[in-house]
């Protein structure tokens, strides 16, 4: 489901977005669709950093990424003043703000962590930064 679109995505170099979403995403039991126009929005408060699974973008429809996002945010813009969002809507707003900064979903993708450490030989430079060879520095500590 597409939630937002930034002006930059259609070639307009301004910090503006439109959000279109079901009202029940922000208010339980609400019906219908909400439309919000954002002009020069910025995050003024953020809370609860979490890993969001499966973020997508209309500009890259076949690309999906796991990203780090805030679960709750408060933004301020020139049209609406202060607005609070949580959950999927908070992620959508952060996604649109990333477009203003020139970031796209592939840039935000969390790199997989591997347990493979680089092997260090006795004659390699020591990782402590001393400039000495490993065998003469940290190997005996």
N, CA, C and O atoms as CSV, one atom per row, in Angstrom:
chain,resi,resn,atom,element,x,y,z
A,1,UNK,N,N,0.843,-1.172,0.000
A,1,UNK,CA,C,0.000,0.000,0.000
A,1,UNK,C,C,0.892,1.240,0.000
A,1,UNK,O,O,1.726,1.390,0.893
A,2,UNK,N,N,0.737,2.117,-0.965
A,2,UNK,CA,C,1.457,3.385,-0.978
A,2,UNK,C,C,0.790,4.349,-0.022
A,2,UNK,O,O,-0.436,4.462,-0.006
A,3,UNK,N,N,1.583,5.046,0.776
A,3,UNK,CA,C,1.031,5.981,1.755
A,3,UNK,C,C,1.399,7.415,1.412
A,3,UNK,O,O,0.589,8.324,1.596
A,4,UNK,N,N,2.631,7.629,0.908
A,4,UNK,CA,C,3.083,8.994,0.669
A,4,UNK,C,C,3.800,9.153,-0.653
A,4,UNK,O,O,4.255,8.187,-1.267
A,5,UNK,N,N,3.887,10.415,-1.074
A,5,UNK,CA,C,4.622,10.762,-2.282
A,5,UNK,C,C,5.234,12.136,-2.061
A,5,UNK,O,O,4.543,13.084,-1.688
A,6,UNK,N,N,6.542,12.236,-2.297
A,6,UNK,CA,C,7.247,13.516,-2.160
A,6,UNK,C,C,7.336,14.199,-3.505
A,6,UNK,O,O,7.401,13.545,-4.546
A,7,UNK,N,N,7.337,15.516,-3.476
A,7,UNK,CA,C,7.418,16.299,-4.712
A,7,UNK,C,C,8.669,15.950,-5.519
A,7,UNK,O,O,8.632,15.935,-6.750
A,8,UNK,N,N,9.768,15.672,-4.832
A,8,UNK,CA,C,11.018,15.363,-5.526
A,8,UNK,C,C,10.886,14.105,-6.384
A,8,UNK,O,O,11.596,13.961,-7.380
A,9,UNK,N,N,9.988,13.195,-6.011
A,9,UNK,CA,C,9.783,11.965,-6.772
A,9,UNK,C,C,9.143,12.223,-8.135
A,9,UNK,O,O,9.227,11.388,-9.035
A,10,UNK,N,N,8.509,13.372,-8.279
A,10,UNK,CA,C,7.909,13.709,-9.577
A,10,UNK,C,C,8.633,14.894,-10.214
A,10,UNK,O,O,8.104,15.561,-11.103
A,11,UNK,N,N,9.867,15.141,-9.733
A,11,UNK,CA,C,10.715,16.146,-10.363
A,11,UNK,C,C,10.584,17.563,-9.852
A,11,UNK,O,O,11.154,18.478,-10.446
A,12,UNK,N,N,9.849,17.778,-8.766
A,12,UNK,CA,C,9.707,19.111,-8.198
A,12,UNK,C,C,10.652,19.262,-7.010
A,12,UNK,O,O,10.466,18.582,-6.001
A,13,UNK,N,N,11.660,20.130,-7.096
A,13,UNK,CA,C,12.651,20.235,-6.031
A,13,UNK,C,C,12.212,21.089,-4.839
A,13,UNK,O,O,12.856,22.082,-4.498
A,14,UNK,N,N,11.104,20.683,-4.217
A,14,UNK,CA,C,10.631,21.372,-3.018
A,14,UNK,C,C,10.380,20.338,-1.922
A,14,UNK,O,O,10.163,19.161,-2.210
A,15,UNK,N,N,10.411,20.777,-0.680
A,15,UNK,CA,C,10.180,19.881,0.454
A,15,UNK,C,C,8.690,19.806,0.748
A,15,UNK,O,O,8.194,20.414,1.697
A,16,UNK,N,N,7.997,19.058,-0.076
A,16,UNK,CA,C,6.558,18.898,0.095
A,16,UNK,C,C,6.195,17.438,-0.154
A,16,UNK,O,O,6.787,16.771,-1.003
A,17,UNK,N,N,5.217,16.959,0.595
A,17,UNK,CA,C,4.727,15.589,0.442
A,17,UNK,C,C,3.222,15.580,0.597
A,17,UNK,O,O,2.621,16.494,1.162
A,18,UNK,N,N,2.641,14.527,0.081
A,18,UNK,CA,C,1.228,14.275,0.316
A,18,UNK,C,C,1.132,12.870,0.890
A,18,UNK,O,O,1.751,11.936,0.381
A,19,UNK,N,N,0.350,12.730,1.954
A,19,UNK,CA,C,0.109,11.435,2.577
A,19,UNK,C,C,-1.360,11.106,2.395
A,19,UNK,O,O,-2.230,11.922,2.699
A,20,UNK,N,N,-1.633,9.915,1.900
A,20,UNK,CA,C,-3.012,9.453,1.725
A,20,UNK,C,C,-3.102,8.092,2.408
A,20,UNK,O,O,-2.391,7.158,2.036
A,21,UNK,N,N,-3.981,7.980,3.414
A,21,UNK,CA,C,-4.027,6.745,4.190
A,21,UNK,C,C,-5.413,6.564,4.809
A,21,UNK,O,O,-6.152,7.531,4.992
A,22,UNK,N,N,-5.755,5.314,5.129
A,22,UNK,CA,C,-7.024,5.069,5.824
A,22,UNK,C,C,-6.992,5.729,7.198
A,22,UNK,O,O,-5.986,5.646,7.903
A,23,UNK,N,N,-8.075,6.379,7.581
A,23,UNK,CA,C,-8.128,7.078,8.869
A,23,UNK,C,C,-7.880,6.149,10.053
A,23,UNK,O,O,-7.357,6.581,11.080
A,24,UNK,N,N,-8.256,4.863,9.915
A,24,UNK,CA,C,-8.076,3.953,11.051
A,24,UNK,C,C,-6.603,3.641,11.342
A,24,UNK,O,O,-6.300,3.011,12.356
A,25,UNK,N,N,-5.686,4.073,10.471
A,25,UNK,CA,C,-4.259,3.922,10.775
A,25,UNK,C,C,-3.816,4.864,11.881
A,25,UNK,O,O,-2.849,4.581,12.588
A,26,UNK,N,N,-4.514,5.979,12.037
A,26,UNK,CA,C,-4.138,6.946,13.071
A,26,UNK,C,C,-5.187,7.086,14.179
A,26,UNK,O,O,-4.889,7.605,15.254
A,27,UNK,N,N,-6.404,6.625,13.918
A,27,UNK,CA,C,-7.457,6.715,14.929
A,27,UNK,C,C,-8.310,5.456,14.862
A,27,UNK,O,O,-8.977,5.198,13.860
A,28,UNK,N,N,-8.282,4.689,15.919
A,28,UNK,CA,C,-9.003,3.427,15.960
A,28,UNK,C,C,-10.501,3.634,15.740
A,28,UNK,O,O,-11.117,4.500,16.361
A,29,UNK,N,N,-11.074,2.831,14.855
A,29,UNK,CA,C,-12.503,2.898,14.588
A,29,UNK,C,C,-12.914,3.970,13.596
A,29,UNK,O,O,-14.080,4.029,13.206
A,30,UNK,N,N,-11.982,4.820,13.178
A,30,UNK,CA,C,-12.313,5.878,12.218
A,30,UNK,C,C,-12.498,5.265,10.828
A,30,UNK,O,O,-11.886,4.249,10.498
A,31,UNK,N,N,-13.340,5.890,10.034
A,31,UNK,CA,C,-13.590,5.398,8.681
A,31,UNK,C,C,-13.205,6.451,7.662
A,31,UNK,O,O,-13.133,7.641,7.967
A,32,UNK,N,N,-12.958,5.991,6.449
A,32,UNK,CA,C,-12.633,6.909,5.370
A,32,UNK,C,C,-11.142,7.042,5.145
A,32,UNK,O,O,-10.335,6.276,5.672
A,33,UNK,N,N,-10.802,8.035,4.348
A,33,UNK,CA,C,-9.412,8.264,3.971
A,33,UNK,C,C,-8.980,9.647,4.438
A,33,UNK,O,O,-9.735,10.614,4.335
A,34,UNK,N,N,-7.772,9.728,4.947
A,34,UNK,CA,C,-7.192,11.001,5.385
A,34,UNK,C,C,-6.170,11.443,4.347
A,34,UNK,O,O,-5.410,10.623,3.830
A,35,UNK,N,N,-6.149,12.732,4.042
A,35,UNK,CA,C,-5.154,13.304,3.135
A,35,UNK,C,C,-4.457,14.429,3.884
A,35,UNK,O,O,-5.105,15.351,4.380
A,36,UNK,N,N,-3.123,14.347,3.963
A,36,UNK,CA,C,-2.340,15.391,4.628
A,36,UNK,C,C,-1.320,15.931,3.646
A,36,UNK,O,O,-0.618,15.166,2.985
A,37,UNK,N,N,-1.241,17.229,3.553
A,37,UNK,CA,C,-0.214,17.894,2.757
A,37,UNK,C,C,0.841,18.390,3.733
A,37,UNK,O,O,0.510,19.023,4.735
A,38,UNK,N,N,2.099,18.113,3.450
A,38,UNK,CA,C,3.194,18.553,4.312
A,38,UNK,C,C,4.097,19.493,3.531
A,38,UNK,O,O,4.463,19.205,2.392
A,39,UNK,N,N,4.452,20.603,4.135
A,39,UNK,CA,C,5.348,21.564,3.504
A,39,UNK,C,C,6.478,21.887,4.477
A,39,UNK,O,O,6.240,22.386,5.576
A,40,UNK,N,N,7.694,21.599,4.065
A,40,UNK,CA,C,8.890,21.790,4.894
A,40,UNK,C,C,8.756,21.136,6.267
A,40,UNK,O,O,9.001,21.778,7.289
A,41,UNK,N,N,8.365,19.854,6.291
A,41,UNK,CA,C,8.234,19.189,7.594
A,41,UNK,C,C,9.602,18.863,8.191
A,41,UNK,O,O,10.584,18.656,7.479
A,42,UNK,N,N,9.629,18.825,9.515
A,42,UNK,CA,C,10.845,18.399,10.217
A,42,UNK,C,C,10.424,17.694,11.501
A,42,UNK,O,O,9.403,18.022,12.106
A,43,UNK,N,N,11.229,16.724,11.896
A,43,UNK,CA,C,10.944,15.983,13.125
A,43,UNK,C,C,11.385,16.834,14.315
A,43,UNK,O,O,12.520,17.309,14.364
A,44,UNK,N,N,10.473,17.020,15.275
A,44,UNK,CA,C,10.808,17.786,16.470
A,44,UNK,C,C,10.908,16.890,17.708
A,44,UNK,O,O,11.463,17.299,18.728
A,45,UNK,N,N,10.373,15.674,17.620
A,45,UNK,CA,C,10.428,14.735,18.737
A,45,UNK,C,C,10.374,13.321,18.173
A,45,UNK,O,O,9.618,13.052,17.240
A,46,UNK,N,N,11.174,12.415,18.734
A,46,UNK,CA,C,11.186,11.037,18.256
A,46,UNK,C,C,11.405,10.089,19.418
A,46,UNK,O,O,12.035,10.443,20.415
A,47,UNK,N,N,10.870,8.860,19.279
A,47,UNK,CA,C,10.965,7.909,20.373
A,47,UNK,C,C,10.864,6.482,19.846
A,47,UNK,O,O,10.239,6.227,18.816
A,48,UNK,N,N,11.489,5.560,20.569
A,48,UNK,CA,C,11.397,4.118,20.306
A,48,UNK,C,C,11.939,3.700,18.941
A,48,UNK,O,O,11.179,3.450,18.006
A,49,UNK,N,N,13.239,3.632,18.846
A,49,UNK,CA,C,13.933,3.185,17.634
A,49,UNK,C,C,13.693,1.696,17.459
A,49,UNK,O,O,13.847,0.945,18.423
A,50,UNK,N,N,13.323,1.238,16.273
A,50,UNK,CA,C,13.071,-0.184,16.060
A,50,UNK,C,C,13.404,-0.575,14.627
A,50,UNK,O,O,13.567,0.277,13.754
A,51,UNK,N,N,13.501,-1.869,14.407
A,51,UNK,CA,C,13.797,-2.398,13.077
A,51,UNK,C,C,12.477,-2.626,12.346
A,51,UNK,O,O,11.645,-3.422,12.782
A,52,UNK,N,N,12.294,-1.920,11.231
A,52,UNK,CA,C,11.077,-2.050,10.436
A,52,UNK,C,C,11.354,-3.024,9.287
A,52,UNK,O,O,12.319,-2.854,8.542
A,53,UNK,N,N,10.520,-4.025,9.151
A,53,UNK,CA,C,10.732,-5.063,8.138
A,53,UNK,C,C,9.904,-4.797,6.880
A,53,UNK,O,O,8.688,-4.613,6.948
A,54,UNK,N,N,10.576,-4.783,5.745
A,54,UNK,CA,C,9.875,-4.734,4.465
A,54,UNK,C,C,9.460,-3.360,3.981
A,54,UNK,O,O,8.383,-3.218,3.403
A,55,UNK,N,N,10.287,-2.335,4.201
A,55,UNK,CA,C,9.956,-0.994,3.703
A,55,UNK,C,C,10.127,-0.968,2.187
A,55,UNK,O,O,11.083,-1.520,1.641
A,56,UNK,N,N,9.188,-0.322,1.530
A,56,UNK,CA,C,9.210,-0.239,0.069
A,56,UNK,C,C,9.037,1.199,-0.369
A,56,UNK,O,O,8.669,2.064,0.426
A,57,UNK,N,N,9.310,1.452,-1.660
A,57,UNK,CA,C,9.205,2.804,-2.207
A,57,UNK,C,C,8.593,2.736,-3.597
A,57,UNK,O,O,8.898,1.829,-4.371
A,58,UNK,N,N,7.733,3.689,-3.910
A,58,UNK,CA,C,7.128,3.745,-5.243
A,58,UNK,C,C,8.179,3.949,-6.336
A,58,UNK,O,O,7.980,3.526,-7.474
A,59,UNK,N,N,9.302,4.599,-5.989
A,59,UNK,CA,C,10.363,4.832,-6.966
A,59,UNK,C,C,11.133,3.557,-7.303
A,59,UNK,O,O,11.736,3.455,-8.372
A,60,UNK,N,N,11.112,2.583,-6.384
A,60,UNK,CA,C,11.808,1.306,-6.567
A,60,UNK,C,C,10.862,0.174,-6.183
A,60,UNK,O,O,11.064,-0.460,-5.148
A,61,UNK,N,N,9.841,-0.096,-6.983
A,61,UNK,CA,C,8.786,-1.026,-6.580
A,61,UNK,C,C,9.249,-2.459,-6.307
A,61,UNK,O,O,8.595,-3.182,-5.555
A,62,UNK,N,N,10.348,-2.872,-6.895
A,62,UNK,CA,C,10.811,-4.243,-6.685
A,62,UNK,C,C,11.871,-4.355,-5.594
A,62,UNK,O,O,12.433,-5.430,-5.387
A,63,UNK,N,N,12.146,-3.263,-4.900
A,63,UNK,CA,C,13.187,-3.253,-3.883
A,63,UNK,C,C,12.550,-3.129,-2.501
A,63,UNK,O,O,11.754,-2.222,-2.258
A,64,UNK,N,N,12.899,-4.029,-1.614
A,64,UNK,CA,C,12.367,-4.022,-0.258
A,64,UNK,C,C,13.546,-4.035,0.711
A,64,UNK,O,O,14.559,-4.680,0.441
A,65,UNK,N,N,13.425,-3.333,1.830
A,65,UNK,CA,C,14.544,-3.256,2.770
A,65,UNK,C,C,14.065,-3.283,4.209
A,65,UNK,O,O,12.974,-2.812,4.529
A,66,UNK,N,N,14.898,-3.841,5.066
A,66,UNK,CA,C,14.696,-3.718,6.505
A,66,UNK,C,C,15.450,-2.463,6.917
A,66,UNK,O,O,16.619,-2.298,6.567
A,67,UNK,N,N,14.793,-1.580,7.655
A,67,UNK,CA,C,15.378,-0.290,8.016
A,67,UNK,C,C,15.223,-0.028,9.517
A,67,UNK,O,O,14.426,-0.679,10.192
A,68,UNK,N,N,15.991,0.928,10.023
A,68,UNK,CA,C,15.820,1.393,11.394
A,68,UNK,C,C,14.971,2.652,11.353
A,68,UNK,O,O,15.289,3.590,10.621
A,69,UNK,N,N,13.907,2.684,12.122
A,69,UNK,CA,C,12.980,3.818,12.154
A,69,UNK,C,C,12.558,4.112,13.587
A,69,UNK,O,O,12.770,3.302,14.489
A,70,UNK,N,N,11.961,5.275,13.780
A,70,UNK,CA,C,11.361,5.611,15.071
A,70,UNK,C,C,9.901,5.209,15.035
A,70,UNK,O,O,9.202,5.461,14.054
A,71,UNK,N,N,9.440,4.578,16.115
A,71,UNK,CA,C,8.055,4.109,16.181
A,71,UNK,C,C,7.079,5.260,16.406
A,71,UNK,O,O,5.926,5.194,15.980
A,72,UNK,N,N,7.548,6.324,17.082
A,72,UNK,CA,C,6.699,7.486,17.357
A,72,UNK,C,C,7.476,8.752,17.032
A,72,UNK,O,O,8.630,8.904,17.434
A,73,UNK,N,N,6.838,9.659,16.301
A,73,UNK,CA,C,7.479,10.938,15.986
A,73,UNK,C,C,6.465,12.073,16.100
A,73,UNK,O,O,5.255,11.871,16.004
A,74,UNK,N,N,6.996,13.256,16.305
A,74,UNK,CA,C,6.192,14.473,16.236
A,74,UNK,C,C,6.888,15.350,15.206
A,74,UNK,O,O,8.096,15.576,15.278
A,75,UNK,N,N,6.112,15.840,14.249
A,75,UNK,CA,C,6.687,16.704,13.217
A,75,UNK,C,C,6.041,18.080,13.305
A,75,UNK,O,O,4.995,18.266,13.927
A,76,UNK,N,N,6.693,19.025,12.666
A,76,UNK,CA,C,6.140,20.372,12.557
A,76,UNK,C,C,6.324,20.786,11.100
A,76,UNK,O,O,7.397,20.607,10.524
A,77,UNK,N,N,5.276,21.338,10.516
A,77,UNK,CA,C,5.394,21.832,9.143
A,77,UNK,C,C,4.640,23.141,8.987
A,77,UNK,O,O,3.950,23.585,9.905
A,78,UNK,N,N,4.774,23.758,7.814
A,78,UNK,CA,C,4.205,25.090,7.591
A,78,UNK,C,C,2.701,25.092,7.348
A,78,UNK,O,O,2.079,26.154,7.385
A,79,UNK,N,N,2.110,23.947,7.103
A,79,UNK,CA,C,0.668,23.887,6.841
A,79,UNK,C,C,-0.117,23.467,8.086
A,79,UNK,O,O,-1.122,24.086,8.435
A,80,UNK,N,N,0.351,22.413,8.747
A,80,UNK,CA,C,-0.409,21.800,9.840
A,80,UNK,C,C,0.080,22.153,11.236
A,80,UNK,O,O,-0.610,21.865,12.214
A,81,UNK,N,N,1.234,22.759,11.353
A,81,UNK,CA,C,1.809,22.958,12.690
A,81,UNK,C,C,2.396,21.651,13.166
A,81,UNK,O,O,3.150,21.004,12.439
A,82,UNK,N,N,2.051,21.249,14.405
A,82,UNK,CA,C,2.582,20.004,14.953
A,82,UNK,C,C,1.619,18.850,14.729
A,82,UNK,O,O,0.410,18.983,14.918
A,83,UNK,N,N,2.179,17.710,14.320
A,83,UNK,CA,C,1.414,16.483,14.122
A,83,UNK,C,C,2.167,15.343,14.774
A,83,UNK,O,O,3.397,15.317,14.742
A,84,UNK,N,N,1.444,14.393,15.372
A,84,UNK,CA,C,2.066,13.212,15.967
A,84,UNK,C,C,1.671,11.983,15.157
A,84,UNK,O,O,0.520,11.824,14.752
A,85,UNK,N,N,2.653,11.122,14.935
A,85,UNK,CA,C,2.411,9.873,14.227
A,85,UNK,C,C,3.091,8.735,14.951
A,85,UNK,O,O,4.123,8.926,15.593
A,86,UNK,N,N,2.507,7.535,14.847
A,86,UNK,CA,C,3.146,6.350,15.393
A,86,UNK,C,C,2.909,5.175,14.451
A,86,UNK,O,O,2.030,5.207,13.591
A,87,UNK,N,N,3.719,4.139,14.640
A,87,UNK,CA,C,3.585,2.932,13.835
A,87,UNK,C,C,3.890,3.163,12.362
A,87,UNK,O,O,4.855,3.843,12.012
A,88,UNK,N,N,3.051,2.585,11.504
A,88,UNK,CA,C,3.261,2.666,10.058
A,88,UNK,C,C,3.281,4.105,9.551
A,88,UNK,O,O,4.046,4.425,8.641
A,89,UNK,N,N,2.463,4.962,10.117
A,89,UNK,CA,C,2.439,6.356,9.667
A,89,UNK,C,C,3.735,7.073,10.028
A,89,UNK,O,O,4.210,7.906,9.256
A,90,UNK,N,N,4.314,6.768,11.182
A,90,UNK,CA,C,5.597,7.362,11.565
A,90,UNK,C,C,6.680,6.920,10.577
A,90,UNK,O,O,7.529,7.718,10.180
A,91,UNK,N,N,6.644,5.660,10.188
A,91,UNK,CA,C,7.604,5.142,9.214
A,91,UNK,C,C,7.415,5.842,7.870
A,91,UNK,O,O,8.392,6.231,7.230
A,92,UNK,N,N,6.169,6.003,7.442
A,92,UNK,CA,C,5.887,6.646,6.155
A,92,UNK,C,C,6.384,8.091,6.126
A,92,UNK,O,O,6.957,8.527,5.128
A,93,UNK,N,N,6.173,8.826,7.198
A,93,UNK,CA,C,6.627,10.218,7.250
A,93,UNK,C,C,8.154,10.277,7.220
A,93,UNK,O,O,8.727,11.100,6.506
A,94,UNK,N,N,8.813,9.416,7.986
A,94,UNK,CA,C,10.274,9.380,7.969
A,94,UNK,C,C,10.793,9.031,6.580
A,94,UNK,O,O,11.807,9.571,6.136
A,95,UNK,N,N,10.102,8.135,5.902
A,95,UNK,CA,C,10.463,7.738,4.540
A,95,UNK,C,C,10.408,8.954,3.611
A,95,UNK,O,O,11.324,9.172,2.818
A,96,UNK,N,N,9.343,9.739,3.708
A,96,UNK,CA,C,9.212,10.926,2.858
A,96,UNK,C,C,10.271,11.972,3.207
A,96,UNK,O,O,10.810,12.624,2.313
A,97,UNK,N,N,10.571,12.140,4.487
A,97,UNK,CA,C,11.621,13.068,4.892
A,97,UNK,C,C,12.980,12.631,4.336
A,97,UNK,O,O,13.814,13.475,4.005
A,98,UNK,N,N,13.203,11.337,4.235
A,98,UNK,CA,C,14.450,10.836,3.642
A,98,UNK,C,C,14.573,11.276,2.185
A,98,UNK,O,O,15.667,11.602,1.725
A,99,UNK,N,N,13.461,11.287,1.463
A,99,UNK,CA,C,13.503,11.742,0.060
A,99,UNK,C,C,13.995,13.186,-0.024
A,99,UNK,O,O,14.752,13.531,-0.932
A,100,UNK,N,N,13.571,14.027,0.914
A,100,UNK,CA,C,14.022,15.427,0.908
A,100,UNK,C,C,15.536,15.514,1.069
A,100,UNK,O,O,16.176,16.414,0.526
A,101,UNK,N,N,16.101,14.570,1.822
A,101,UNK,CA,C,17.545,14.560,2.083
A,101,UNK,C,C,18.313,13.789,1.002
A,101,UNK,O,O,19.530,13.629,1.096
A,102,UNK,N,N,17.599,13.315,-0.017
A,102,UNK,CA,C,18.263,12.581,-1.093
A,102,UNK,C,C,18.518,11.123,-0.779
A,102,UNK,O,O,19.286,10.470,-1.484
A,103,UNK,N,N,17.888,10.589,0.272
A,103,UNK,CA,C,18.063,9.180,0.630
A,103,UNK,C,C,16.927,8.365,0.032
A,103,UNK,O,O,15.782,8.812,-0.027
A,104,UNK,N,N,17.269,7.160,-0.409
A,104,UNK,CA,C,16.265,6.254,-0.962
A,104,UNK,C,C,16.355,4.914,-0.240
A,104,UNK,O,O,17.331,4.652,0.463
A,105,UNK,N,N,15.350,4.071,-0.406
A,105,UNK,CA,C,15.276,2.808,0.313
A,105,UNK,C,C,16.554,1.975,0.192
A,105,UNK,O,O,17.028,1.465,1.207
A,106,UNK,N,N,17.135,1.813,-1.002
A,106,UNK,CA,C,18.376,1.024,-1.042
A,106,UNK,C,C,19.485,1.602,-0.160
A,106,UNK,O,O,20.322,0.849,0.338
A,107,UNK,N,N,19.508,2.927,0.044
A,107,UNK,CA,C,20.515,3.545,0.927
A,107,UNK,C,C,20.266,3.194,2.393
A,107,UNK,O,O,21.207,3.128,3.185
A,108,UNK,N,N,19.026,2.975,2.748
A,108,UNK,CA,C,18.639,2.772,4.143
A,108,UNK,C,C,18.719,1.306,4.580
A,108,UNK,O,O,18.585,1.004,5.766
A,109,UNK,N,N,18.933,0.408,3.636
A,109,UNK,CA,C,18.919,-1.025,3.913
A,109,UNK,C,C,19.939,-1.389,4.991
A,109,UNK,O,O,21.093,-0.964,4.942
A,110,UNK,N,N,19.494,-2.176,5.957
A,110,UNK,CA,C,20.376,-2.641,7.018
A,110,UNK,C,C,21.264,-3.732,6.453
A,110,UNK,O,O,20.783,-4.704,5.871
A,111,UNK,N,N,22.536,-3.563,6.629
A,111,UNK,CA,C,23.497,-4.553,6.145
A,111,UNK,C,C,23.475,-5.766,7.077
A,111,UNK,O,O,23.436,-5.613,8.298
A,112,UNK,N,N,23.498,-6.972,6.499
A,112,UNK,CA,C,23.505,-8.165,7.362
A,112,UNK,C,C,24.795,-8.233,8.179
A,112,UNK,O,O,25.877,-7.890,7.703
A,113,UNK,N,N,24.645,-8.682,9.408
A,113,UNK,CA,C,25.804,-8.831,10.285
A,113,UNK,C,C,26.280,-10.274,10.198
A,113,UNK,O,O,25.487,-11.206,10.329
A,114,UNK,N,N,27.566,-10.451,9.978
A,114,UNK,CA,C,28.120,-11.801,9.934
A,114,UNK,C,C,29.049,-11.990,11.123
A,114,UNK,O,O,29.575,-11.024,11.675
A,115,UNK,N,N,29.238,-13.219,11.501
A,115,UNK,CA,C,30.122,-13.530,12.620
A,115,UNK,C,C,31.544,-13.812,12.153
A,115,UNK,O,O,32.397,-14.214,12.946
A,116,UNK,N,N,31.792,-13.604,10.885
A,116,UNK,CA,C,33.116,-13.872,10.368
A,116,UNK,C,C,34.036,-12.683,10.634
A,116,UNK,O,O,33.854,-11.603,10.073
A,117,UNK,N,N,35.009,-12.899,11.484
A,117,UNK,CA,C,35.978,-11.847,11.775
A,117,UNK,C,C,37.140,-11.973,10.795
A,117,UNK,O,O,37.488,-13.068,10.353
A,118,UNK,N,N,37.725,-10.838,10.471
A,118,UNK,CA,C,38.881,-10.842,9.590
A,118,UNK,C,C,40.022,-11.539,10.311
A,118,UNK,O,O,40.306,-11.242,11.472
A,119,UNK,N,N,40.676,-12.468,9.623
A,119,UNK,CA,C,41.795,-13.181,10.222
A,119,UNK,C,C,43.009,-12.269,10.242
A,119,UNK,O,O,43.324,-11.602,9.256
A,120,UNK,N,N,43.680,-12.255,11.379
A,120,UNK,CA,C,44.867,-11.427,11.543
A,120,UNK,C,C,46.067,-12.355,11.695
A,120,UNK,O,O,46.094,-13.228,12.563
A,121,UNK,N,N,47.052,-12.146,10.837
A,121,UNK,CA,C,48.281,-12.937,10.926
A,121,UNK,C,C,49.266,-12.294,11.880
A,121,UNK,O,O,49.112,-11.131,12.255
A,122,UNK,N,N,50.275,-13.049,12.270
A,122,UNK,CA,C,51.272,-12.545,13.219
A,122,UNK,C,C,51.997,-11.313,12.694
A,122,UNK,O,O,52.400,-10.458,13.483
A,123,UNK,N,N,52.173,-11.204,11.376
A,123,UNK,CA,C,52.938,-10.094,10.810
A,123,UNK,C,C,52.063,-8.943,10.298
A,123,UNK,O,O,52.578,-7.966,9.753
A,124,UNK,N,N,50.733,-9.060,10.475
A,124,UNK,CA,C,49.830,-7.970,10.083
A,124,UNK,C,C,49.906,-6.849,11.117
A,124,UNK,O,O,50.263,-7.094,12.269
A,125,UNK,N,N,49.568,-5.610,10.710
A,125,UNK,CA,C,49.544,-4.518,11.699
A,125,UNK,C,C,48.502,-4.817,12.770
A,125,UNK,O,O,47.427,-5.344,12.480
A,126,UNK,N,N,48.831,-4.478,13.996
A,126,UNK,CA,C,47.934,-4.735,15.118
A,126,UNK,C,C,46.694,-3.838,15.006
A,126,UNK,O,O,46.794,-2.673,14.620
A,127,UNK,N,N,45.538,-4.390,15.344
A,127,UNK,CA,C,44.283,-3.635,15.232
A,127,UNK,C,C,44.128,-2.574,16.309
A,127,UNK,O,O,43.193,-1.776,16.250
A,128,UNK,N,N,45.020,-2.546,17.291
A,128,UNK,CA,C,44.908,-1.548,18.367
A,128,UNK,C,C,45.365,-0.170,17.909
A,128,UNK,O,O,45.148,0.820,18.607
A,129,UNK,N,N,45.996,-0.101,16.739
A,129,UNK,CA,C,46.415,1.183,16.205
A,129,UNK,C,C,47.805,1.613,16.619
A,129,UNK,O,O,48.195,2.754,16.369
A,130,UNK,N,N,48.555,0.738,17.238
A,130,UNK,CA,C,49.899,1.102,17.699
A,130,UNK,C,C,50.906,1.216,16.555
A,130,UNK,O,O,51.941,1.868,16.697
A,131,UNK,N,N,50.600,0.582,15.422
A,131,UNK,CA,C,51.524,0.578,14.294
A,131,UNK,C,C,52.500,-0.581,14.344
A,131,UNK,O,O,53.247,-0.807,13.392
A,132,UNK,N,N,52.500,-1.314,15.443
A,132,UNK,CA,C,53.392,-2.465,15.574
A,132,UNK,C,C,52.771,-3.680,14.907
A,132,UNK,O,O,51.566,-3.718,14.659
A,133,UNK,N,N,53.601,-4.667,14.619
A,133,UNK,CA,C,53.082,-5.927,14.099
A,133,UNK,C,C,52.350,-6.636,15.230
A,133,UNK,O,O,52.713,-6.518,16.400
A,134,UNK,N,N,51.301,-7.382,14.850
A,134,UNK,CA,C,50.460,-8.065,15.827
A,134,UNK,C,C,51.278,-8.951,16.760
A,134,UNK,O,O,51.025,-8.980,17.964
A,135,UNK,N,N,52.262,-9.678,16.212
A,135,UNK,CA,C,53.029,-10.609,17.046
A,135,UNK,C,C,53.843,-9.905,18.122
A,135,UNK,O,O,54.163,-10.514,19.143
A,136,UNK,N,N,54.189,-8.621,17.916
A,136,UNK,CA,C,54.984,-7.901,18.901
A,136,UNK,C,C,54.132,-7.000,19.789
A,136,UNK,O,O,54.655,-6.339,20.686
A,137,UNK,N,N,52.833,-6.970,19.548
A,137,UNK,CA,C,51.981,-6.056,20.315
A,137,UNK,C,C,50.961,-6.818,21.151
A,137,UNK,O,O,51.205,-7.103,22.323
A,138,UNK,N,N,49.835,-7.143,20.561
A,138,UNK,CA,C,48.705,-7.681,21.336
A,138,UNK,C,C,48.650,-9.204,21.426
A,138,UNK,O,O,47.850,-9.747,22.188
A,139,UNK,N,N,49.478,-9.891,20.668
A,139,UNK,CA,C,49.380,-11.356,20.691
A,139,UNK,C,C,49.728,-11.924,22.061
A,139,UNK,O,O,49.235,-12.989,22.432
A,140,UNK,N,N,50.560,-11.234,22.807
A,140,UNK,CA,C,50.965,-11.742,24.112
A,140,UNK,C,C,50.172,-11.165,25.266
A,140,UNK,O,O,50.503,-11.434,26.420
A,141,UNK,N,N,49.135,-10.378,25.001
A,141,UNK,CA,C,48.348,-9.757,26.074
A,141,UNK,C,C,47.228,-10.676,26.523
A,141,UNK,O,O,46.461,-10.322,27.419
